[in-house]
Amino acid sequence: MSTPRRVVLITGAARRIGAAIARRLHADGYDLALHYRGSSADMHALADELDALRPDSTLMLQADLAVFDRLPELVAKTVGHFGRLDALVNNASAFYPTPAGTTTPAQWEELFAVNARAPFFLAQAAAPHLRAARGAIVNIADIYAEKPRADLAVYAASKDALLAVSRGLAVSLAPDVRVNAVSPGAILWPDGGIDPEVQSRLLAQTPLGRVGEPADIAGTVAWLLGDTAGYVTGQMLHVDGGRHIA
């Protein structure tokens, strides 16, 4: 039986920005299909937290997004459980340096598979359900897509491809499904830390002069999925403290 609440599938939802998006959309009344790859403990803790607030409102889905066959399976399991799908948030990302001269074809394939191929084919699998719901897709890109760092050329290229995917889907899925992208700047530093000189340089390039919060991204995603953004599609919104114009 279909739930009366709107349903969103969020990839990379266990922690960091993905968890913030999940908490915000749950608070807005969505039921959630929460994808994760390896962060099992974080995922179970988040699902328990949200289900305590509203019982049976989450579905956990484990998958490696680089494995193509898992992509339509995520959509099928979501619809099979909740009976509907109203929104898709492609948040999951592969991220690591690929210095020129040392990058391997396997690294290229992995970064593009997770950051560009998976969002496209998840959208393709979800499209019939999103059309029926007149739903929306939000893809999480990165400021590096436009301002690459020297050691992140392949990551930057994969995120730029995601922006192209977003624009293409906005045209091909219109008028029933809206598709937009969000491009974060300095929101959270990498788990392994960051060189203090790089950190200082990034903040110096940010007009607001500070790191953003995961809630800044979550609020933007919520707005893009909501009715008040009903005439917005094919856009890429910078949530970067102004860094893209610096």
C-alpha contacts under 8 A as a table, 3 or more apart, distances in Angstrom:
res1	aa1	res2	aa2	distance
1	M	82	F	7.20
1	M	83	G	5.87
2	S	82	F	5.60
2	S	83	G	4.04
2	S	84	R	6.08
3	T	6	R	7.50
3	T	82	F	5.79
3	T	83	G	6.48
3	T	84	R	7.35
5	R	29	G	6.77
5	R	30	Y	5.94
5	R	31	D	6.40
6	R	29	G	7.26
6	R	30	Y	5.00
6	R	31	D	6.20
6	R	84	R	7.81
6	R	85	L	7.15
6	R	86	D	5.76
6	R	87	A	7.94
7	V	30	Y	5.38
7	V	31	D	4.75
7	V	32	L	5.76
7	V	33	A	7.40
7	V	82	F	7.36
7	V	84	R	6.61
7	V	85	L	5.09
7	V	86	D	5.23
7	V	87	A	6.45
8	V	30	Y	6.61
8	V	31	D	6.49
8	V	32	L	5.24
8	V	33	A	6.16
8	V	85	L	6.16
8	V	86	D	5.84
8	V	87	A	4.52
8	V	88	L	5.52
8	V	89	V	7.28
9	L	32	L	6.06
9	L	33	A	4.60
9	L	34	L	6.17
9	L	35	H	7.42
9	L	75	V	7.77
9	L	78	T	7.28
9	L	85	L	7.51
9	L	87	A	6.42
9	L	88	L	4.91
9	L	89	V	6.19
10	I	13	A	5.82
10	I	18	G	7.34
10	I	22	A	7.25
10	I	32	L	7.34
10	I	33	A	6.30
10	I	34	L	5.37
10	I	35	H	6.05
10	I	88	L	6.09
10	I	89	V	4.74
10	I	90	N	6.18
10	I	91	N	6.66
11	T	18	G	7.31
11	T	34	L	6.41
11	T	35	H	4.65
11	T	36	Y	6.50
11	T	89	V	6.47
11	T	90	N	5.40
11	T	91	N	5.24
11	T	92	A	5.02
12	G	15	R	7.40
12	G	18	G	5.62
12	G	34	L	7.56
12	G	35	H	5.60
12	G	36	Y	5.04
12	G	37	R	7.25
12	G	90	N	7.81
12	G	91	N	5.62
12	G	92	A	3.98
12	G	93	S	7.25
13	A	16	R	7.96
13	A	17	I	7.65
13	A	18	G	4.04
13	A	19	A	4.94
13	A	21	I	7.61
13	A	22	A	6.51
13	A	34	L	5.56
13	A	35	H	5.73
13	A	36	Y	6.01
13	A	43	M	7.42
13	A	91	N	7.41
13	A	92	A	7.40
14	A	18	G	6.27
14	A	19	A	5.34
14	A	34	L	7.38
14	A	35	H	7.37
14	A	36	Y	5.87
14	A	39	S	6.31
14	A	40	S	7.73
14	A	42	D	5.53
14	A	43	M	4.43
14	A	46	L	6.80
15	R	18	G	5.61
15	R	19	A	4.56
15	R	20	A	7.51
15	R	39	S	7.82
15	R	42	D	6.49
15	R	43	M	7.37
16	R	19	A	5.55
16	R	20	A	6.53
16	R	188	L	7.76
16	R	214	P	7.12
17	I	20	A	5.03
17	I	21	I	6.22
17	I	214	P	5.13
17	I	215	A	7.85
17	I	217	I	7.26
17	I	218	A	7.34
18	G	21	I	5.14
18	G	22	A	6.21
18	G	91	N	6.23
18	G	92	A	7.53
19	A	22	A	4.92
19	A	23	R	6.15
19	A	46	L	7.44
20	A	23	R	5.19
20	A	24	R	6.20
20	A	214	P	5.92
20	A	215	A	6.13
20	A	218	A	5.92
21	I	24	R	5.19
21	I	25	L	6.12
21	I	214	P	7.86
21	I	215	A	7.47
21	I	217	I	7.35
21	I	218	A	4.38
21	I	219	G	7.69
21	I	221	V	7.28
21	I	222	A	7.83
22	A	25	L	5.35
22	A	26	H	5.97
22	A	32	L	7.26
22	A	34	L	7.80
22	A	218	A	7.96
23	R	26	H	5.13
23	R	27	A	6.14
23	R	50	L	7.46
24	R	27	A	5.11
24	R	28	D	6.28
24	R	215	A	7.88
24	R	218	A	6.20
24	R	219	G	7.15
24	R	222	A	7.26
25	L	28	D	4.83
25	L	29	G	6.49
25	L	30	Y	5.62
25	L	218	A	7.92
25	L	222	A	6.39
26	H	29	G	5.19
26	H	30	Y	4.91
26	H	31	D	6.33
26	H	32	L	6.97
26	H	50	L	7.37
27	A	30	Y	7.32
30	Y	57	S	7.94
31	D	57	S	4.84
31	D	58	T	5.95
32	L	57	S	6.25
32	L	58	T	4.75
32	L	59	L	6.29
33	A	58	T	5.77
33	A	59	L	4.67
33	A	60	M	6.07
33	A	61	L	6.95
33	A	78	T	6.06
34	L	43	M	7.96
34	L	58	T	6.95
34	L	59	L	5.92
34	L	60	M	4.93
34	L	61	L	5.87
35	H	60	M	6.04
35	H	61	L	4.60
35	H	62	Q	5.69
35	H	63	A	7.02
35	H	74	L	8.00
36	Y	39	S	6.37
36	Y	40	S	7.30
36	Y	43	M	6.94
36	Y	60	M	7.60
36	Y	61	L	6.32
36	Y	62	Q	5.04
36	Y	63	A	6.38
37	R	40	S	7.56
37	R	62	Q	5.35
37	R	63	A	5.16
37	R	64	D	5.49
37	R	65	L	7.87
38	G	62	Q	7.76
39	S	42	D	5.50
39	S	43	M	6.08
40	S	43	M	5.04
40	S	44	H	6.13
41	A	44	H	5.29
41	A	45	A	6.18
42	D	45	A	5.14
42	D	46	L	6.16
43	M	46	L	5.18
43	M	47	A	6.14
43	M	60	M	7.46
44	H	47	A	5.14
44	H	48	D	6.02
44	H	60	M	7.87
45	A	48	D	5.16
45	A	49	E	6.14
46	L	49	E	5.03
46	L	50	L	6.24
47	A	50	L	5.20
47	A	51	D	5.93
47	A	58	T	6.17
47	A	59	L	7.70
47	A	60	M	7.37
48	D	51	D	5.16
48	D	52	A	6.03
49	E	52	A	5.32
49	E	53	L	6.75
50	L	53	L	5.17
50	L	54	R	6.34
50	L	55	P	7.76
50	L	57	S	7.24
50	L	58	T	7.27
51	D	54	R	4.86
51	D	55	P	4.43
51	D	56	D	5.75
51	D	57	S	5.73
51	D	58	T	6.52
52	A	55	P	5.86
54	R	57	S	5.90
56	D	59	L	7.93
59	L	78	T	7.53
59	L	81	H	7.82
61	L	74	L	6.93
63	A	67	V	7.95
63	A	70	R	6.34
64	D	67	V	5.70
64	D	70	R	7.18
65	L	68	F	6.72
65	L	70	R	6.66
65	L	71	L	6.61
65	L	113	A	7.39
65	L	114	V	5.64
65	L	118	A	6.05
66	A	110	E	6.56
66	A	113	A	5.23
66	A	114	V	5.35
66	A	118	A	7.02
67	V	70	R	5.83
67	V	71	L	7.55
68	F	71	L	5.75
68	F	118	A	7.45
69	D	72	P	6.49
69	D	73	E	6.83
70	R	73	E	5.00
70	R	74	L	6.27
71	L	74	L	5.40
71	L	75	V	7.00
71	L	118	A	6.83
71	L	121	F	6.74
71	L	122	L	5.57
71	L	125	A	7.68
72	P	75	V	5.26
72	P	76	A	6.16
72	P	121	F	7.51
72	P	122	L	6.31
72	P	125	A	5.40
72	P	126	A	7.83
73	E	76	A	4.97
73	E	77	K	6.01
74	L	77	K	5.29
74	L	78	T	6.21
75	V	78	T	5.11
75	V	79	V	6.25
75	V	122	L	7.19
75	V	125	A	6.53
75	V	126	A	6.02
76	A	79	V	5.30
76	A	80	G	5.86
77	K	80	G	4.92
77	K	81	H	6.04
78	T	81	H	5.31
78	T	82	F	6.08
78	T	83	G	7.57
78	T	84	R	7.55
78	T	85	L	7.21
79	V	82	F	5.29
79	V	83	G	4.67
79	V	84	R	4.93
79	V	85	L	6.07
80	G	83	G	5.57
80	G	84	R	7.86
82	F	85	L	7.68
84	R	129	H	6.72
85	L	88	L	7.96
85	L	126	A	7.52
85	L	129	H	5.69
85	L	130	L	6.13
85	L	133	A	7.22
86	D	129	H	7.11
86	D	130	L	5.38
86	D	133	A	5.52
86	D	134	R	7.32
86	D	135	G	4.84
86	D	136	A	6.87
87	A	130	L	6.62
87	A	135	G	5.47
87	A	136	A	5.01
87	A	137	I	5.68
87	A	225	L	7.13
88	L	123	A	7.40
88	L	126	A	7.77
88	L	136	A	6.65
88	L	137	I	4.78
88	L	138	V	6.44
89	V	137	I	5.84
89	V	138	V	4.90
89	V	139	N	5.85
89	V	140	I	7.57
90	N	119	P	5.74
90	N	137	I	7.74
90	N	138	V	6.37
90	N	139	N	4.75
90	N	140	I	6.08
91	N	139	N	6.33
91	N	140	I	5.10
92	A	114	V	7.40
92	A	115	N	7.35
93	S	114	V	6.13
93	S	115	N	5.44
94	A	110	E	7.55
94	A	111	L	5.63
94	A	114	V	6.12
94	A	115	N	6.42
94	A	155	Y	7.85
95	F	111	L	7.18
95	F	155	Y	6.42
96	Y	152	L	7.16
96	Y	155	Y	7.29
97	P	151	D	5.25
97	P	152	L	4.97
97	P	153	A	7.96
97	P	155	Y	7.59
98	T	102	T	6.88
98	T	103	T	5.17
98	T	107	Q	7.69
98	T	151	D	5.45
98	T	152	L	5.54
98	T	153	A	6.63
98	T	154	V	6.42
98	T	155	Y	7.71
99	P	102	T	5.76
99	P	103	T	6.10
99	P	150	A	7.14
99	P	151	D	4.44
99	P	152	L	6.79
99	P	153	A	7.41
100	A	103	T	6.03
100	A	151	D	7.04
100	A	153	A	7.74
103	T	107	Q	6.64
103	T	108	W	7.50
104	T	107	Q	5.29
104	T	108	W	6.53
105	P	108	W	5.00
105	P	109	E	6.13
106	A	109	E	5.07
106	A	110	E	6.14
107	Q	110	E	5.17
107	Q	111	L	6.16
108	W	111	L	5.42
108	W	112	F	6.18
108	W	154	V	6.35
109	E	112	F	5.33
109	E	113	A	5.80
110	E	113	A	5.02
110	E	114	V	6.24
111	L	114	V	5.58
111	L	115	N	5.82
111	L	116	A	7.91
111	L	154	V	7.20
111	L	155	Y	6.20
111	L	158	S	6.43
112	F	115	N	5.20
112	F	116	A	5.22
112	F	117	R	6.19
112	F	155	Y	7.78
112	F	158	S	5.10
113	A	116	A	5.93
113	A	117	R	4.75
113	A	118	A	5.96
114	V	117	R	6.15
114	V	118	A	5.30
114	V	119	P	7.57
115	N	118	A	6.54
115	N	119	P	6.90
115	N	158	S	5.82
115	N	159	K	6.27
115	N	162	L	6.75
116	A	119	P	5.65
116	A	120	F	6.47
116	A	158	S	5.87
116	A	159	K	6.79
116	A	161	A	6.04
116	A	162	L	4.90
116	A	165	V	7.35
117	R	120	F	5.32
117	R	121	F	6.30
118	A	121	F	5.34
118	A	122	L	5.89
119	P	122	L	5.18
119	P	123	A	6.05
119	P	139	N	7.41
119	P	162	L	7.64
120	F	123	A	5.16
120	F	124	Q	6.22
120	F	165	V	6.55
121	F	124	Q	4.77
121	F	125	A	6.11
122	L	125	A	5.15
122	L	126	A	6.02
123	A	126	A	4.98
123	A	127	A	5.74
123	A	137	I	7.62
124	Q	127	A	5.20
125	A	128	P	7.26
126	A	129	H	5.59
126	A	130	L	6.06
127	A	130	L	4.98
127	A	131	R	5.85
127	A	173	L	7.44
127	A	177	V	7.80
128	P	131	R	5.15
128	P	132	A	6.35
129	H	132	A	5.15
129	H	133	A	6.36
130	L	133	A	5.01
130	L	134	R	5.69
130	L	135	G	4.77
130	L	136	A	6.83
130	L	176	D	7.74
130	L	177	V	6.35
131	R	134	R	4.86
131	R	135	G	6.37
131	R	173	L	7.88
131	R	176	D	5.20
131	R	177	V	5.78
132	A	135	G	7.70
132	A	176	D	7.89
134	R	176	D	4.92
134	R	177	V	5.43
134	R	178	R	8.00
135	G	176	D	7.10
135	G	177	V	5.20
135	G	178	R	6.69
135	G	225	L	7.64
136	A	177	V	5.19
136	A	178	R	4.61
136	A	179	V	5.76
136	A	224	L	7.92
136	A	225	L	5.75
137	I	177	V	7.44
137	I	178	R	6.24
137	I	179	V	4.69
137	I	180	N	6.37
137	I	225	L	7.20
138	V	179	V	5.93
138	V	180	N	5.02
138	V	181	A	5.28
138	V	182	V	7.13
138	V	221	V	6.66
138	V	224	L	7.23
138	V	225	L	7.36
139	N	162	L	7.53
139	N	166	S	7.00
139	N	179	V	7.86
139	N	180	N	6.40
139	N	181	A	4.55
139	N	182	V	6.32
140	I	181	A	5.72
140	I	182	V	5.03
140	I	183	S	6.19
140	I	184	P	7.63
141	A	145	A	7.24
141	A	159	K	5.49
141	A	160	D	7.60
141	A	162	L	6.66
141	A	163	L	6.83
141	A	181	A	6.41
141	A	182	V	5.78
141	A	183	S	4.74
141	A	184	P	6.93
142	D	145	A	5.62
142	D	146	E	7.98
142	D	156	A	7.80
142	D	159	K	6.40
142	D	182	V	7.52
142	D	183	S	4.44
142	D	184	P	5.18
142	D	185	G	6.61
143	I	146	E	5.75
143	I	147	K	6.09
143	I	148	P	7.78
143	I	183	S	5.47
143	I	184	P	5.85
143	I	185	G	5.38
143	I	238	H	7.55
143	I	240	D	7.44
143	I	244	H	7.05
144	Y	147	K	4.57
144	Y	148	P	4.39
144	Y	149	R	6.60
144	Y	152	L	7.98
144	Y	155	Y	8.00
144	Y	156	A	5.23
144	Y	159	K	7.58
145	A	148	P	6.02
145	A	155	Y	7.92
145	A	156	A	4.47
145	A	157	A	6.30
145	A	158	S	7.67
145	A	159	K	5.19
145	A	160	D	4.60
146	E	156	A	7.52
146	E	160	D	7.09
146	E	244	H	7.93
147	K	156	A	7.98
147	K	244	H	7.66
148	P	152	L	6.44
148	P	153	A	6.18
148	P	156	A	5.61
149	R	152	L	5.23
149	R	153	A	6.65
149	R	156	A	7.81
150	A	153	A	6.18
152	L	155	Y	5.28
152	L	156	A	5.94
153	A	156	A	5.11
153	A	157	A	6.12
154	V	157	A	4.95
154	V	158	S	6.16
155	Y	158	S	5.14
155	Y	159	K	6.31
156	A	159	K	5.19
156	A	160	D	6.12
157	A	160	D	5.01
157	A	161	A	6.13
158	S	161	A	4.99
158	S	162	L	6.34
159	K	162	L	4.83
159	K	163	L	6.47
160	D	163	L	5.08
160	D	164	A	6.50
161	A	164	A	5.02
161	A	165	V	6.14
162	L	165	V	4.84
162	L	166	S	6.09
163	L	166	S	4.99
163	L	167	R	6.37
163	L	181	A	6.82
163	L	236	M	7.46
164	A	167	R	5.19
164	A	168	G	6.10
165	V	168	G	5.06
165	V	169	L	5.99
166	S	169	L	5.25
166	S	170	A	6.09
166	S	179	V	6.12
166	S	180	N	6.08
166	S	181	A	6.48
166	S	234	G	6.52
167	R	170	A	5.08
167	R	171	V	6.58
167	R	179	V	7.39
167	R	180	N	7.48
167	R	234	G	4.90
167	R	235	Q	7.34
168	G	171	V	5.35
168	G	172	S	6.20
168	G	234	G	7.95
169	L	172	S	4.93
169	L	173	L	5.58
169	L	174	A	7.93
169	L	179	V	6.46
169	L	234	G	7.97
170	A	173	L	5.64
170	A	174	A	5.96
170	A	177	V	7.37
170	A	178	R	5.93
170	A	179	V	4.76
170	A	180	N	7.22
170	A	233	T	6.06
170	A	234	G	5.02
171	V	174	A	5.41
171	V	234	G	7.42
173	L	176	D	6.37
173	L	177	V	5.41
173	L	178	R	7.24
174	A	177	V	5.40
174	A	178	R	6.55
175	P	178	R	7.33
178	R	230	G	7.88
178	R	232	V	7.15
178	R	233	T	5.06
178	R	234	G	7.43
179	V	233	T	5.27
179	V	234	G	5.69
179	V	235	Q	7.67
180	N	224	L	7.33
180	N	232	V	7.74
180	N	233	T	5.51
180	N	234	G	5.12
180	N	235	Q	5.00
180	N	236	M	5.97
180	N	237	L	7.96
181	A	234	G	7.67
181	A	235	Q	6.21
181	A	236	M	4.57
181	A	237	L	6.31
182	V	217	I	7.59
182	V	220	T	7.63
182	V	221	V	7.44
182	V	236	M	5.48
182	V	237	L	4.84
182	V	238	H	6.06
182	V	239	V	6.94
183	S	236	M	6.64
183	S	237	L	5.92
183	S	238	H	4.74
183	S	239	V	5.92
183	S	240	D	7.32
184	P	187	I	6.74
184	P	217	I	7.06
184	P	238	H	6.09
184	P	239	V	4.83
184	P	240	D	5.24
185	G	212	G	7.66
185	G	238	H	7.57
185	G	239	V	6.20
185	G	240	D	3.88
185	G	241	G	7.08
185	G	243	R	7.00
186	A	189	W	7.05
186	A	202	L	7.48
186	A	203	L	7.90
186	A	211	V	5.38
186	A	212	G	6.10
186	A	240	D	6.32
187	I	211	V	5.46
187	I	212	G	4.41
187	I	213	E	5.39
187	I	214	P	6.23
187	I	240	D	7.70
188	L	211	V	7.32
188	L	212	G	7.44
188	L	213	E	7.29
188	L	214	P	7.42
189	W	193	G	6.33
189	W	194	I	6.59
190	P	193	G	5.25
190	P	194	I	6.47
194	I	198	V	6.94
194	I	199	Q	6.51
195	D	198	V	5.23
195	D	199	Q	6.23
196	P	199	Q	4.92
196	P	200	S	6.09
197	E	200	S	5.15
197	E	201	R	6.14
198	V	201	R	5.06
198	V	202	L	6.14
199	Q	202	L	5.23
199	Q	203	L	6.31
200	S	203	L	5.23
200	S	204	A	6.09
201	R	204	A	5.00
201	R	205	Q	6.29
202	L	205	Q	5.12
202	L	206	T	6.46
203	L	206	T	5.04
203	L	207	P	8.00
203	L	209	G	5.42
203	L	210	R	6.05
203	L	211	V	7.27
204	A	207	P	7.41
204	A	209	G	6.44
205	Q	209	G	7.74
205	Q	243	R	5.79
205	Q	246	A	5.88
206	T	209	G	5.16
206	T	210	R	7.11
206	T	240	D	7.39
206	T	241	G	5.70
206	T	242	G	5.79
206	T	243	R	4.40
206	T	246	A	6.66
207	P	241	G	6.11
207	P	242	G	5.45
207	P	243	R	6.27
207	P	246	A	6.77
208	L	241	G	5.11
208	L	242	G	6.70
209	G	241	G	7.43
210	R	241	G	7.54
211	V	241	G	7.88
212	G	216	D	6.71
212	G	240	D	7.18
212	G	241	G	7.12
213	E	216	D	5.32
213	E	217	I	7.32
214	P	217	I	5.39
214	P	218	A	6.29
215	A	218	A	4.82
215	A	219	G	5.86
216	D	219	G	5.38
216	D	220	T	6.39
216	D	239	V	7.24
217	I	220	T	5.16
217	I	221	V	6.21
217	I	239	V	6.80
218	A	221	V	5.13
218	A	222	A	6.15
219	G	222	A	5.05
219	G	223	W	6.21
220	T	223	W	5.12
220	T	224	L	6.24
221	V	224	L	5.14
221	V	225	L	6.24
222	A	225	L	5.26
222	A	226	G	6.13
223	W	226	G	5.09
223	W	227	D	7.85
223	W	228	T	6.92
223	W	229	A	6.32
224	L	228	T	7.83
224	L	229	A	5.37
224	L	230	G	7.96
224	L	232	V	7.55
225	L	229	A	6.98
226	G	229	A	5.82
226	G	230	G	7.01
227	D	230	G	4.95
228	T	231	Y	7.95
229	A	232	V	5.30
232	V	235	Q	6.96
238	H	242	G	7.68
238	H	244	H	7.41
239	V	242	G	7.55
240	D	243	R	5.54
240	D	244	H	7.13
242	G	245	I	5.78
242	G	246	A	6.64
243	R	246	A	5.08
